[in-house]
Amino acid sequence: MRTDEKADALLALADAESRVAELRLRVMAAAGDVAEGEGFRSIATWLAHHGHVRRGDAAADLRLATALDRQRLTLARAVREGQVSIAQARVIAAAVDELPSRVGADVIEAAEVRLVELAADHDPTDLARLGRRILEVVDPDRFEDEEARRLAEAEKHAQERQRLRIRALGDGTSRISAIVPDATAARLATYLHAFTNPRLADGAVRSNAAQDDTGNDRDADEQTGFGVQVSHPRRMAEAFAQLLEALDPKRLPIHGGDATNVTVTITLDALRDGIGTATLDNGVPGDGFDTLTAAQARRLACNAKIIPAVLGTDSEVLDLGRASRLFSKAQRRALALRDQTCRAEGCDIPGTWSEAHHLVPWSQGGATDLDNAALLCSHHHHRAHDPGYDTSRMANGDLRFHRRR
């Protein structure tokens, strides 16, 4: 087939599929006796059983078939004549059904007619967006009051439905699933995008460009240490971790008689060597978070949000987050003025998004002063505490990382 023949065939087949689907819906709307004859609850469950289709899909088809047969006659005619696809019809029917009956039958009919007209130039996604504001088009005088009422009802619904669950999967990761109000989701998205700013990422890509074996530049910011492409969802997950580490525990509610905190219990030898494991105690029983590597504990010891409980050989507490471990606000301001950005070679993540790092680890006697400090973004702070990397300090004070071989 030539290119133009393929194009014509695809459009003709899509039209044929839509017409056949419309005919099937018309038959479904009149096939209640088929279901009754075999004792099925509805023709949808009958079709799911005999036609081997998903029950949810069959039920959705029956709802649309009933609407086209009894209520949405203008829409039904447009579908039958091929002016509106089945996908568009679902969106239009849903949008019209969402209009409250108090606006009147004439307004509802006008909304249906207008959306059918708009279907000529808009795909289902655009139609759904237009459908949410169709009352503004067909009855602008009433739209403002109805929109305010709708938003109030939506907010109430969101408050009642909101849920959040955290479940440890046992492989070092945990699944977080949530339904939250749109306003909450918008705030979270804004905060996370502050850590994944595309413009900033572009700059980091340019400044962090590395060369592959062929001598060609590749985007280091878009690659892991193993050369795997980093997706946007992964960057968002990393941003979520950065956001949590940026929270000030002093502004959180009192928890267990003390400021909200997380305690890491680790032996002195493991803290010094970075080998072994540590115990994580966040005071929430049954959530499955209990261990992490010593290397991770060493990194967290740089951060004021984590309290390390260091144990000696007889399990006596040698240190419980002594104050000298933490960089003060004045020191952080001085570091921001001095370093301005992450001090990893070629990284330009702003200092305000970075963490204060002990060049000589605090666990090995390193002092908490400016001469032993450097700002590192979360990514490079992890690298600094990763036993798979060596860190060297360049003449200008930047840190260079080398993968150990």
N, C-alpha and C positions, 0 to 999 in steps of 0.2 A: 504494500500500500504506500502511496505517496504521502508526504507530510500533510497535505491538505485533506486527503481522504481519511487519514487517521483522525484529524481534528473533527471533521464532519461526522465520522462514525461515533466518536466519543460523545459528542453532543446529542446525536440521535439516540444512542443507547441510553444515555441518562434520561432523556425525555420518555423513552419507552418504559424504562424502569419505574419512573414516577407515575405514568398512566396505569401500569399494571398494579402498582401499590395502591393507587386510588381505587381501582376496581375491587381489589381485595378488601379494602376498608369498607366499601359499600356492602359487599357480601357479608362481612363480619357483623355490620350493624343490623343485618336482618337474619342472622343465623343463631338466634337464641334457642330456637327449637332443636338445632343440632346438638347443642350442649345438654338440653333437657332430655333428649332421647337417650343419652348415654349416662345420665346422672352426674354430669359435670356442673360445677358451680356457674361457669360462664363459658362463652365461646373462647375466651382468652386461655383458660386452663385447658380446654379441649385442644386448642391449636398448639399449645406448648407441649402437650403430651403426644399428639399424633404427628405434629409437624416438626418436632425436635428443635424447637426454638426456646429461647430463654423466657421464663415466665414474666419477668419484668418487662421485656420487650413486647410480649403479647398483650400484657395488661395496658401498656402505653398505647399500643395500636388500637385497642378497644376503646379507650377513653377518647382518642382522636376520632375514631369512626363514629362514636355516639354523638360527639360534638358536631361533626360535619353533617350527620343525618338529621339532627333535631334542632340545633341552635345556630350554627355558623353556616347558613345557607349561601351567603355571598362567597365566603371562603371555599365552601364545597364546590361551587360552580367554577371558581378560579382554578382549583386543583384539577377538576375534571377536564377543563379546557387547556391544561398545560401551562397556565400563566404563573402558577405558584407550585414550587416543589413540595414534596412531603416534609422535608426538613424545615422549610419556611413555614409550612402550615402548622407544624407543632409549635413553633415560636409564636406565631400570630394568635393561635387559639389560647396559648398560655397567657399571653399579654392581655387579651380581651377578658379572659376569665378572672384576672386579678383586679379588674375594675369593680369597685363596689356597686351593688345594685342601686344604692341611693342616688347615683348620678343619673339614672333614668335609662330606659331601653333605647331611646333615640340617640343618646350620647354613645352608648355601647355599640350600637349599629354603625354610627359614624366612625368610631374608632376602628371597627373591623374593615370597613370600606377603605379607609385611609391607609391602613397597614397593607391591605391587598395591593393598593396602588404603589406603595413604596417597595413592594417585593420585586417590582420590575427592575429596580436599580440597586438593591441591597441584598447582601447574603444573609444567612441566618444570624450570624453574630451581630451584624449591624442592626438587623431588624429587632433583635432582643433589646439592644440599647435604645432604639427608637420606641419600642413598645413600652418601656418603663416610663416614658414621658409623653405617651400618646395623648393623654388627657390635656396636656398643655397645648396641644395642637387643635383638638376638637372642641375643648371647652376651657379656654384660658382663664375665664373668670372664676371657675371653681377649682382650678388646678392647685393654686397656692394652699388653700385650706385642706384639700385632700392630700397633698404632698406632706404637709406638716403632720396630719393625722397618720399617714402611712409610715413616716419616719419614726414617730413616737411608738407606734405598734411594733415596728421592726426593732427598735432599741429594746423594748420590753421583751420581745421574743429572744433577742440575742442574750440578754442578761439571764433569761431562764435556761437557755440551751448551752451556755458556755461550759466547757469541760476541758481539763488538761490531765493527761496521764503520762507518767514516766515509768518505763519498764526496762530493766537491765536485760540484755539479750545473752549475757554470759560469754561473749567473745570480745570484750573490751569496749563494746558500744552499747548505747541505750537508745531506745525508741521513744521519742517525744511526739505524742499526738494531741492535737488541741482543736477545739472549736471556740473561737473568741469573737467578741464584737468587732465589727469593721474598724471602729475607731482605735481599738487596741492593736489590731493587726497593722493598721496604717502607721501607728507610732513605732511599732517594732520594725517594720520595713524601713522607715526613715532612719532609725538608729543603725540598722545593719548596713544600709546603703552608705552611711557615713564611713564605714570601714571598707566598703567595696566600691568606692567612688570610681566610675569608669574613667574619668579624666585623670585621676591619680594613678589608676592602674595602667593607663596608657603610658604615663610618664615613667612608671616603674618598669614597664616592659622595655621601653627604649633605653633606660639607663642600666637595666639589668641584662641586656642582651648578651648572650654567650654564644660561643661558636661550637658547632658540632664537628665531627671528625672530618667533614668535607671542607671545613672552613667557612661554611655559611652561617649567618646569624640565625639564632632561634630565640624565641621569647622565653627567657628564663622564668619570668613571673608567671607564665602560663604552664610551666612544667614542674613536676615533682623531681626529686633527686633521681628517680628511676626513668625519667623521660616520658611520664604519662601526662596527658593533657588534663588540666584542672578545669572542671566544669564550674559554671556559675553557682549551682546548688552547693557544691563543695565550698566555694568561697563564702557563700552565705553562712554555712555551718561554722567555718572558721571565724567569721565575723561575730557569730553568736557567742562563741567562746571568748573572743576579745571583749565583747560587750559585758559579759559576766565578770571578767577580770578587771574591768574598768569601774565596776560599781564600788561605791564607798560604803563599807560595812557600818560605818558610824551613822549612816542615814537610814539603815534598815531597822525594823522593829526589834525590841529586846526579845531574845529567844533563849529560853532555859535559864533566865536570871542573868544573862550576860549579853553583850553585843553579839549579833548574828555572826557566826564564823564557822570555818571548817578547820578541823585539826588533823594533821598528818602525823602519825606516830611511826618513828623510824629509829633504828639503832645508829649509834655514832659511827660505827665502821661503815655501814651501808651509806650513810649520808656523805662520808668522806670519799668513799670509793665510787659511788654511783652504781654499785652492783647489788642486786637483790631486790627486795620488795619493801613496801611501806603499807601501813594500814590507814585507811581513810575513814574518819569518823565525822559524819555530818549530823548525827543525832536524829536521824529519821529511820526507824526500824523497818526492815522488810523491803527496802528498795533495791537491795542487791549491790550497792556500791560499797566495796570494802577494801580493795587492794589496788595498788598502782606500782609502777617500777620506781626504784630508788632514784633513777635519773630524772623521772618526772617530779619526784618529791624535791630534788635539788633545785629544779627550775622554779617550782612553786615557792621555795624558801626565799626567793628573791622578791616575792610579791607580798605586800602588806596584807593582802586579803586572806592569806593562809597562815595558820599558826603551826609551826613544827614542834612536836613534842619529841625531843631527842633522848633516847634511852641508853644507859651504859650496859656493861656486860651482865649486871645483875638486875636489869630492868628498872634501875632507879632513874628518875627523871633528872637528866643533866641540864636540860634547858627547855623552857616553855615559851619560846618566841621572845627572847630578850629584846629590849627596845633598841639596842645598838645595831641589831640586824636590819632595821628598817630605815630607808632613806626618808628624811623629813621633808615637809612641804617646801622649806627653804632650799634644801638640796635639790629637790626636783625642779624648782624654778631655775636654779643655777645651771643644772644640767640642760634644761630646755634652752637657756640662753647660749650655753657653750656649744652644745651638739646640734641643736635645731631640728635635726632629722635622725632617723635610725642610723647608727654608726657602722652597720654592715656595708661592705664595699659595694658601691653602686646603688644602694637603696635610698629612696627619698621619701619614705613614709614619714609624715610629720612627727615631731617629738611629742606633741600632745597625744598622739595615738600610741606612743611607745612606752616601754617599761624600763625601769632602772635595773641594770644588771651589774653584779659584782664581777669584775674582771678576774680577781682571785676569789674563788668561791667563799662565801661566808662560812660554809661548813669546813673549810680548810684554813680558817683563821683570817680570811680576808677582811679588811677593815671596811666599815660603811662610811667612806668619805669620797670626795669628788675625784681624787687621784686613782681610786680603785673602781670607778663607775663609768658606765657608758649606757646611752639609751639604745635599746633594741626593740624593733617591732616584734609582735607576737611570733611571727614566722621565724625570725632570726634568733629570738630568745629561745625558741625550741631547739634550733640548730646548735646554739651555744651549749646546751645541756644534753645534746644527743651524742652518745658515746661513739657513734659512727662517723663523727666529724672531728677534725683537729681545727683549732682556732689560733690564728696568729695575728699580732697587732702590727699594722703598717706604720710607716714613719709619720703619717699625718694623723694617726690615732684611730683610723678606721680598722674594723675587724674583717679579716679574710677567712673564709671557711674552706676546708679541703676535706673531701671524703676520704676516709681511711681505706687503705687497700690491704 
